[in-house]
Amino acid sequence: MDLDIKNIHLNFGKKLRGIRISKNLTQQQLAFEAGLNKNYVSMLEIGQNSPTLTVLYKLSLVLDIDIKDFF
């Protein structure tokens, strides 16, 4: 994977984790409320997966943020 793309994934994951923690949610709670698998949320947070636009939308609804706040 290209280094720049890997950095994008890692930075997104760090941002997601920070927002999730600030909202006092566990990965399990976030996953459940967003209709996602807990392992998928975990992989997002460590930069191993990249979210689709639909997943970004679901996460932003649960976290009560604007999608742009991920970036």
N, C-alpha and C positions, 0 to 999 in steps of 0.2 A: 504494500500500500504506500502510496506517495506520502512523504513526510508531512506536507501541508495538510492533506486530508486527515491524516492520523491526528494531527494537532487540533483540527476542527472538532473531531470526535471527542478527544480528551477534554477540550475546553467546554464543549457542550455538556459532557457528563459531569464535570465539576460544577457547572452552573446549575444543572438540574439537581444535583445532590444538595447544594447550598440552599436552593429555594425550598426543596422538600424538607430539609431539616429546619429551616426558619418557620415553616408551617407546622412543625411538630408532627410530621407524618413519617411512619416507617415505610420502607419499600413495599411491604406487604399491603399496607393501607392504601398507598398511592396506586399500586397495581390494581387492587380490587376496585377502587372507586373509578379508575379510568378504563376498566374492562381489559386489563393487560395481564400478562403473566409476570409474577414477581421476578423470575429469572431474567426476563427481557428487560425490566426496569434496572436490574442490577448490571446487566451487560451495557445498557445505555450509560449508566453512571461511570463505568470504568472505560468507556470509549471503545467497546468492542462491537457495538451495533450503532447504526444511524437511524434516527426516527423518520417515518414518513410524515407527510403533512397532516394526515389524519391522526397519527399518534401525537404530534405536536399540539394539535387542536385539543385532543382529549386531555393531555397533561395540563395544558393551560387552563382548561375549564376546572379541573380538580384543584389545581394550585391557585386558582383565582388570580391569574396574571394574564397579561397580553402576550401573545406569541413572541413579539419582538423582545420581551424581557429575557428570553433565553440567550439572546445574542448581544 
